[in-house]
Amino acid sequence: MALPVVAIVGRPNVGKSTVFNRIARQRISIVEDTPGVTRDRIYAHGSWLNHEFSMIDTGGIDFTDQPFVDQIRMQAEIAIEEADVIIFMVSAREGVTDIDERVAQILYRAKKDVVLAVNKTDNPEQRQDIYDFYSLGFGDPIPVSGAQGTGIGDLLDAVVTKFPLEKDNEEDDTIKFSLIGRPNVGKSSLVNAILGEHRVIVSDIEGTTRDAIDTQFTDDDGQKFTMIDTAGIRKRGKVWESTEKYAVMRAQSAIDRSDVVLFVIDGEEGLREQDKKVAGYAHEAGRAIIIVVNKWDLVKKDTYSMQKFTDKLRSELQYLDYAPIVFVSALTKQRLNVLPDMIKTVSVNQQRRVQSSVLNDVLLRAVAITPTPTVKGKRLRVYYLTQVAIKPPTFVAFVNDPELFHFSYQRFLINQLRDSFDFSGTPIHLIPRQRK
């Protein structure tokens, strides 16, 4: 399930970035006693009482003629739209201002859950004198001090109570998959071609798709799918357009909600450096992955074109050596008919469980083929393997000393597991743990 999103909004210079940094437990946003320092949305991860969430720090919403005001307000409104819960930040020093009331009007129209935080209540007198803020209409104001850290726990207590409830998984048999990739590689065209109808806008302009769009369908075998088309992910240094970072966040959210990810590459342009970054999001999330080379009809081919392209992908995407590769064309629908079966296969593999007794037979054979390494005169001993999770398949290796379990031997054991069981399309996690 995608993490809840918390946006911090308010007028300039009320201490949004200070509180943001305090919750994130690191200095991410620039903090200065100058209005307008934060101009763009800034993202971070937060946690409180076993609740994980994403945070967005926004520039101060203003209605004057200062530089960048319109762009900053647009950024804040995008963050408001994306958020599940909004922290409306005001300042005890200035009291309720006209701009606070205008920001409140924006939040009324957004119809989102709002927690009102009164910052800069650095002493007990200021914490008591916050009653004027009831006039903003968002219930009990919570006094906090971003500089001192007081009241942050009370604020987060209020925030997490407003998180959307996790829905019971009523569609256990539904496979959720998303399409990710750089802008303009043909993801939306693939969605339309798979569905056989136009449900998503298709354009040659990069970044047309801004939001993640869920579409449900059933194949001829009765398997239910939920297809999530995502906005193209651009290189972080080039994500500057007013809605581009919003699109990146939605794409990452779609990956979090997916069982399987179709990593789409433009066959005509070939692999780019940014493709590796895009695939990294899904790989790090532990999702099953299929590499889809689109626009193959436009490629000038010879007898070995497909093999050459495959070799190049395997060479440059070594961390995705488990992912099957399929060459398709959204325009001509070439090989699109194989995608549903491939998705079902890798989804099954991602949920595969192996009995411990069988795993340890594989371990014994593996150690006989390649004995465990010796480090500084001490030999690694792997006593036992057991599977502890699926999605992705996760195994624990009980060893004498985790420090001796070099990544190269971990990779060897993972390859032995792949040789023994069908884990194509899914990453495998192997965790060393010292036997007590």
Phi, psi and omega in degrees: 000141180294147180290145172299151182244129180244123178251137176255118183230162179162179179287172181295148169065035174258000176095025180300313184293327178296315179292320177303310179298323180296317180289321180286347180062028174200159181273100181252306179279144176291133181242118173216154179276050182224127180299143172086009180295315176275113181254335184244168173285139179237136186249149176201170179254140178227164176209149178200125177052051179068012175257126175259144179204162174261145180239149175232123171263135184239160173289157181295131179281124182227162181230022180265192179261024180291156179300144175069007184301314182296317180294319180296317180296322178297316178301316181295320180293325175296316179298320178298317180297322183284334191285149168271323179227140181243128170268113179268110187263127174233176184238131179292335185290319182265347184073194180284124180249169177299322181293322176303317182292326178288323174296320178301322178297320177299318182289327175301314183292332182289336179055045176248161174292130184235135172246124183269120181245126178260104184274170178065030171266076189276348179226163185303324180298318179293326180291334179277330189265063182235013188291335180299335184285349173300334182297342180285344172085024180242031176079206185291120174287143182250116180286132179221162171228106178297327182290320184262342180088001180285144177081353183294321178298317178297321179297313182291328174303315181291324182294311186292337177291343181261002178296144177298141179291142176291127181284141173297138182284090182279350185239058184299331182271359179274129178265121179262127177223149180236159176249123180235161179157173177298161175299145170071028174264359175100025181295313181294324176296322177295319177303311181297319182292321179294318181283336184075017178205161184266099177249349183232139179297133178245132181207155175274001179274125181301137175083020180299316181280116181262325186248161172279131186239122181266132177227129180258142175205168181232137180274182185295338180270002180087005178286129179271138177232148166240117183258129183245109175272132185243158174293148178298140181264124180258163177304137187305321182290344182253005181276086186237337183298155190303331182245006185290316179295325175301317179295319178299315181296320179295323179295315178296323176296320179297320177300318180299328183271357187264150167271320184232142179241128171265111180269109190263129179240144175280111182295331181285319181276336182082185184283133176245163180302322181293333177303321181296322179294317182298311180297330181299327178302312183289320181297314180294333178280353177076025181274152171293142188227136169239128177272120182247113178267106184268169178062031181292340178291340182270353184276133173285117192245154166231191185299330187250010186301314183295318180293320178297317180295319178298315180300320180295316179297316181295326180289319186265345177239057185298330180287351177250031182294345179274348187276126175292154182242133177228137181257121187225173172220117176294330183288312183264355182064023178298124176063008179296335182293342181275345185297314180303317179294322178295320179297316179298319182296310182290332176294318176297317180297324180293337181256010184291135176244142181235132180297146182299323181297321179289321178301318184284337169295318177297319180299316181298317179295320182296315181293328177291324179289311182227102181301153179297149184284161174248131180237118180053044176081000181246127184268137173291136174235123177256110187274326195198144173239139175213147179269134184242349183198165171236174179053061003268166175302125185234130184237147174249130176253117178276122187229170178283329181204109181303333180295336181274350186275079184295149184299331181293324178284327173301315180296322178299315180293323177298318178297324176295322176295319179294323179292331185268333184224156182276097175247025180298138178091348183235140172291159176236132176255131179235117187248119176281140178218135183288131178285131180268000000 
